Amino acid sequence: MPRAGVAAESPAPQPGVDVPDRRGRTGLDRVGRDLDRNPRVRVRDVRVLTSNWYVTRATTFDFQHADGSWTLEERETYDRGDGATILLYDREARTVLLTRQFRFPVYVNEHPDGMLIETAAGLLDDDDPETAIRREAEEETGHVVGEVQHVFDVYMSPGSVTERLHFFAAPYVRGSVAPGSRRGLADEGEDIEVLELDLDDALDRIGADIVDAKTIMLLQWAALRGPFRVRTPPATA
């Protein structure tokens, strides 16, 4: 209790809750409070732990188990928004257009140099998925995407990260983009190398120097069900 004659100090306003955070947002502690799609989940409270560029929340909720019992649970979620990624391919040349850039999170978690080979990708921000991936593909590879195919949507790390990633594929013409060229937005600290790889070479490198999940998923989709799928001719009578 405060000493007699000394007024209790009010808690400092919290960015993202009471006052705008770095991105001008408030009320971030209200996200998820009104969820009612699952009757086995009753949200009690949402606390914003950090709100800088992205948002970390701690949510407490009652959860009903299969035997009918209820327990009080708490989960932390990391909200960076949703994203999109795209595999650019030349079916005739059997090549794919990828990127290589430095990723500090993998560097700090035992990747040799942090230089990750990836499909072009980025956050949606305020765009729809197709608009966003057209923007990101051009920024990261220099290729202007024409016809685009939506492949699937995936939650990449559902234990803690809210992001849903939208997967796309689109053709390009080998030689239309210079391998080894540098791309990316300098004002965002990007220094991205464009890579053109033979499909079989890319598949062979999975687990070696291609260790990015979205890239592996799109390469395997392309080989098994996508543009490089080997179609068996129909049996003749």
Contacts in CASP RR format, 6 or more apart in sequence:
PFRMAT RR
TARGET T0000
AUTHOR 0000-0000-0000
METHOD contacts of the structure
MODEL  1
MPRAGVAAESPAPQPGVDVPDRRGRTGLDRVGRDLDRNPRVRVRDVRVLT
SNWYVTRATTFDFQHADGSWTLEERETYDRGDGATILLYDREARTVLLTR
QFRFPVYVNEHPDGMLIETAAGLLDDDDPETAIRREAEEETGHVVGEVQH
VFDVYMSPGSVTERLHFFAAPYVRGSVAPGSRRGLADEGEDIEVLELDLD
DALDRIGADIVDAKTIMLLQWAALRGPFRVRTPPATA
2 8 0 8 1.000
13 19 0 8 1.000
14 48 0 8 1.000
14 51 0 8 1.000
15 21 0 8 1.000
15 22 0 8 1.000
15 51 0 8 1.000
16 24 0 8 1.000
16 25 0 8 1.000
16 26 0 8 1.000
16 27 0 8 1.000
16 28 0 8 1.000
16 29 0 8 1.000
16 48 0 8 1.000
16 51 0 8 1.000
16 55 0 8 1.000
17 26 0 8 1.000
17 27 0 8 1.000
17 28 0 8 1.000
17 29 0 8 1.000
17 48 0 8 1.000
17 51 0 8 1.000
18 26 0 8 1.000
19 26 0 8 1.000
20 26 0 8 1.000
21 28 0 8 1.000
21 51 0 8 1.000
21 52 0 8 1.000
22 51 0 8 1.000
22 52 0 8 1.000
22 53 0 8 1.000
23 53 0 8 1.000
25 51 0 8 1.000
28 48 0 8 1.000
28 51 0 8 1.000
28 55 0 8 1.000
28 57 0 8 1.000
29 46 0 8 1.000
29 47 0 8 1.000
29 48 0 8 1.000
29 57 0 8 1.000
30 46 0 8 1.000
31 46 0 8 1.000
31 57 0 8 1.000
31 79 0 8 1.000
32 43 0 8 1.000
32 46 0 8 1.000
32 59 0 8 1.000
33 43 0 8 1.000
33 46 0 8 1.000
34 43 0 8 1.000
35 41 0 8 1.000
35 43 0 8 1.000
39 64 0 8 1.000
40 63 0 8 1.000
40 64 0 8 1.000
41 61 0 8 1.000
41 62 0 8 1.000
41 63 0 8 1.000
41 64 0 8 1.000
42 61 0 8 1.000
42 62 0 8 1.000
43 59 0 8 1.000
43 60 0 8 1.000
43 61 0 8 1.000
44 60 0 8 1.000
44 61 0 8 1.000
44 62 0 8 1.000
44 72 0 8 1.000
45 59 0 8 1.000
45 60 0 8 1.000
46 57 0 8 1.000
46 58 0 8 1.000
46 59 0 8 1.000
47 57 0 8 1.000
47 58 0 8 1.000
47 59 0 8 1.000
48 55 0 8 1.000
48 56 0 8 1.000
48 57 0 8 1.000
49 56 0 8 1.000
49 57 0 8 1.000
49 58 0 8 1.000
49 76 0 8 1.000
50 56 0 8 1.000
53 80 0 8 1.000
54 78 0 8 1.000
54 79 0 8 1.000
54 80 0 8 1.000
54 81 0 8 1.000
55 78 0 8 1.000
55 79 0 8 1.000
55 80 0 8 1.000
56 76 0 8 1.000
56 77 0 8 1.000
56 78 0 8 1.000
56 79 0 8 1.000
57 76 0 8 1.000
57 77 0 8 1.000
57 79 0 8 1.000
58 74 0 8 1.000
58 75 0 8 1.000
58 76 0 8 1.000
59 74 0 8 1.000
59 75 0 8 1.000
59 76 0 8 1.000
59 77 0 8 1.000
60 72 0 8 1.000
60 73 0 8 1.000
60 74 0 8 1.000
61 72 0 8 1.000
61 73 0 8 1.000
61 74 0 8 1.000
61 75 0 8 1.000
62 70 0 8 1.000
62 71 0 8 1.000
62 72 0 8 1.000
62 73 0 8 1.000
63 70 0 8 1.000
63 71 0 8 1.000
63 72 0 8 1.000
63 73 0 8 1.000
64 70 0 8 1.000
65 71 0 8 1.000
75 159 0 8 1.000
75 160 0 8 1.000
76 160 0 8 1.000
77 160 0 8 1.000
77 161 0 8 1.000
77 162 0 8 1.000
78 160 0 8 1.000
78 161 0 8 1.000
78 162 0 8 1.000
79 162 0 8 1.000
79 163 0 8 1.000
80 123 0 8 1.000
80 161 0 8 1.000
80 162 0 8 1.000
80 163 0 8 1.000
81 123 0 8 1.000
81 124 0 8 1.000
81 162 0 8 1.000
81 163 0 8 1.000
82 123 0 8 1.000
82 124 0 8 1.000
82 129 0 8 1.000
82 163 0 8 1.000
82 164 0 8 1.000
82 165 0 8 1.000
82 166 0 8 1.000
83 121 0 8 1.000
83 122 0 8 1.000
83 123 0 8 1.000
83 124 0 8 1.000
83 129 0 8 1.000
83 132 0 8 1.000
83 163 0 8 1.000
83 164 0 8 1.000
83 165 0 8 1.000
83 166 0 8 1.000
84 121 0 8 1.000
84 122 0 8 1.000
84 124 0 8 1.000
84 129 0 8 1.000
84 130 0 8 1.000
84 132 0 8 1.000
84 133 0 8 1.000
84 136 0 8 1.000
84 165 0 8 1.000
84 166 0 8 1.000
84 167 0 8 1.000
84 168 0 8 1.000
85 118 0 8 1.000
85 119 0 8 1.000
85 120 0 8 1.000
85 121 0 8 1.000
85 122 0 8 1.000
85 133 0 8 1.000
85 165 0 8 1.000
85 166 0 8 1.000
85 167 0 8 1.000
85 168 0 8 1.000
85 214 0 8 1.000
85 215 0 8 1.000
85 218 0 8 1.000
86 119 0 8 1.000
86 120 0 8 1.000
86 121 0 8 1.000
86 133 0 8 1.000
86 136 0 8 1.000
86 137 0 8 1.000
86 145 0 8 1.000
86 148 0 8 1.000
86 167 0 8 1.000
86 168 0 8 1.000
86 169 0 8 1.000
86 170 0 8 1.000
86 218 0 8 1.000
87 96 0 8 1.000
87 119 0 8 1.000
87 151 0 8 1.000
87 167 0 8 1.000
87 168 0 8 1.000
87 169 0 8 1.000
87 170 0 8 1.000
87 218 0 8 1.000
87 219 0 8 1.000
87 221 0 8 1.000
87 222 0 8 1.000
88 96 0 8 1.000
88 97 0 8 1.000
88 119 0 8 1.000
88 120 0 8 1.000
88 137 0 8 1.000
88 141 0 8 1.000
88 143 0 8 1.000
88 145 0 8 1.000
88 169 0 8 1.000
88 170 0 8 1.000
88 171 0 8 1.000
88 172 0 8 1.000
89 95 0 8 1.000
89 96 0 8 1.000
89 97 0 8 1.000
89 169 0 8 1.000
89 170 0 8 1.000
89 171 0 8 1.000
89 172 0 8 1.000
89 199 0 8 1.000
89 222 0 8 1.000
89 227 0 8 1.000
89 228 0 8 1.000
90 96 0 8 1.000
90 171 0 8 1.000
90 172 0 8 1.000
90 173 0 8 1.000
90 174 0 8 1.000
91 171 0 8 1.000
91 227 0 8 1.000
91 228 0 8 1.000
92 174 0 8 1.000
93 174 0 8 1.000
94 198 0 8 1.000
94 199 0 8 1.000
94 200 0 8 1.000
94 228 0 8 1.000
95 174 0 8 1.000
95 196 0 8 1.000
95 197 0 8 1.000
95 198 0 8 1.000
95 199 0 8 1.000
96 196 0 8 1.000
96 197 0 8 1.000
96 199 0 8 1.000
96 202 0 8 1.000
96 219 0 8 1.000
96 222 0 8 1.000
97 120 0 8 1.000
97 141 0 8 1.000
97 143 0 8 1.000
97 172 0 8 1.000
97 177 0 8 1.000
97 194 0 8 1.000
97 195 0 8 1.000
97 196 0 8 1.000
98 117 0 8 1.000
98 118 0 8 1.000
98 119 0 8 1.000
98 120 0 8 1.000
98 194 0 8 1.000
98 195 0 8 1.000
98 196 0 8 1.000
98 197 0 8 1.000
98 202 0 8 1.000
98 215 0 8 1.000
99 117 0 8 1.000
99 118 0 8 1.000
99 119 0 8 1.000
99 120 0 8 1.000
99 140 0 8 1.000
99 141 0 8 1.000
99 183 0 8 1.000
99 192 0 8 1.000
99 193 0 8 1.000
99 194 0 8 1.000
99 195 0 8 1.000
100 115 0 8 1.000
100 116 0 8 1.000
100 117 0 8 1.000
100 118 0 8 1.000
100 192 0 8 1.000
100 193 0 8 1.000
100 195 0 8 1.000
101 115 0 8 1.000
101 116 0 8 1.000
101 118 0 8 1.000
101 190 0 8 1.000
101 191 0 8 1.000
101 192 0 8 1.000
101 193 0 8 1.000
102 113 0 8 1.000
102 114 0 8 1.000
102 115 0 8 1.000
102 116 0 8 1.000
102 191 0 8 1.000
103 111 0 8 1.000
103 114 0 8 1.000
103 115 0 8 1.000
103 116 0 8 1.000
104 114 0 8 1.000
106 114 0 8 1.000
106 116 0 8 1.000
106 211 0 8 1.000
107 113 0 8 1.000
107 114 0 8 1.000
111 211 0 8 1.000
116 211 0 8 1.000
116 212 0 8 1.000
117 195 0 8 1.000
117 205 0 8 1.000
117 209 0 8 1.000
117 210 0 8 1.000
117 212 0 8 1.000
117 215 0 8 1.000
118 212 0 8 1.000
118 214 0 8 1.000
118 215 0 8 1.000
119 212 0 8 1.000
119 214 0 8 1.000
119 215 0 8 1.000
119 218 0 8 1.000
120 133 0 8 1.000
120 136 0 8 1.000
120 137 0 8 1.000
120 140 0 8 1.000
120 141 0 8 1.000
121 133 0 8 1.000
121 136 0 8 1.000
121 140 0 8 1.000
121 165 0 8 1.000
121 214 0 8 1.000
122 132 0 8 1.000
122 133 0 8 1.000
122 136 0 8 1.000
123 132 0 8 1.000
124 132 0 8 1.000
124 166 0 8 1.000
125 132 0 8 1.000
127 135 0 8 1.000
129 150 0 8 1.000
129 166 0 8 1.000
129 168 0 8 1.000
130 148 0 8 1.000
130 150 0 8 1.000
130 168 0 8 1.000
133 145 0 8 1.000
133 148 0 8 1.000
133 166 0 8 1.000
133 168 0 8 1.000
134 144 0 8 1.000
134 145 0 8 1.000
134 146 0 8 1.000
134 148 0 8 1.000
137 143 0 8 1.000
137 144 0 8 1.000
137 145 0 8 1.000
137 170 0 8 1.000
138 144 0 8 1.000
138 145 0 8 1.000
139 183 0 8 1.000
139 184 0 8 1.000
139 185 0 8 1.000
139 190 0 8 1.000
140 183 0 8 1.000
140 184 0 8 1.000
140 190 0 8 1.000
140 192 0 8 1.000
140 194 0 8 1.000
141 177 0 8 1.000
141 183 0 8 1.000
141 194 0 8 1.000
142 177 0 8 1.000
142 181 0 8 1.000
142 183 0 8 1.000
142 194 0 8 1.000
143 172 0 8 1.000
143 176 0 8 1.000
143 177 0 8 1.000
145 170 0 8 1.000
146 170 0 8 1.000
146 171 0 8 1.000
147 170 0 8 1.000
147 171 0 8 1.000
148 168 0 8 1.000
148 169 0 8 1.000
148 170 0 8 1.000
149 168 0 8 1.000
149 169 0 8 1.000
149 170 0 8 1.000
150 166 0 8 1.000
150 167 0 8 1.000
150 168 0 8 1.000
151 167 0 8 1.000
151 168 0 8 1.000
151 169 0 8 1.000
151 218 0 8 1.000
151 221 0 8 1.000
152 167 0 8 1.000
152 221 0 8 1.000
153 164 0 8 1.000
153 165 0 8 1.000
153 166 0 8 1.000
153 167 0 8 1.000
154 164 0 8 1.000
154 165 0 8 1.000
154 167 0 8 1.000
154 214 0 8 1.000
154 217 0 8 1.000
155 161 0 8 1.000
155 163 0 8 1.000
155 164 0 8 1.000
155 165 0 8 1.000
156 163 0 8 1.000
156 165 0 8 1.000
156 213 0 8 1.000
156 214 0 8 1.000
157 163 0 8 1.000
165 214 0 8 1.000
167 214 0 8 1.000
167 217 0 8 1.000
167 218 0 8 1.000
167 221 0 8 1.000
169 218 0 8 1.000
169 221 0 8 1.000
169 222 0 8 1.000
169 226 0 8 1.000
169 227 0 8 1.000
171 227 0 8 1.000
174 196 0 8 1.000
175 196 0 8 1.000
177 194 0 8 1.000
177 196 0 8 1.000
178 194 0 8 1.000
179 194 0 8 1.000
179 195 0 8 1.000
179 196 0 8 1.000
180 193 0 8 1.000
180 194 0 8 1.000
180 195 0 8 1.000
181 193 0 8 1.000
181 194 0 8 1.000
182 191 0 8 1.000
182 192 0 8 1.000
182 193 0 8 1.000
182 194 0 8 1.000
183 190 0 8 1.000
183 192 0 8 1.000
183 193 0 8 1.000
183 194 0 8 1.000
184 190 0 8 1.000
184 191 0 8 1.000
184 192 0 8 1.000
197 205 0 8 1.000
199 219 0 8 1.000
199 222 0 8 1.000
199 223 0 8 1.000
199 228 0 8 1.000
202 210 0 8 1.000
202 219 0 8 1.000
203 219 0 8 1.000
203 220 0 8 1.000
203 223 0 8 1.000
206 216 0 8 1.000
206 219 0 8 1.000
206 220 0 8 1.000
207 216 0 8 1.000
210 216 0 8 1.000
210 219 0 8 1.000
222 228 0 8 1.000
222 229 0 8 1.000
223 229 0 8 1.000
END
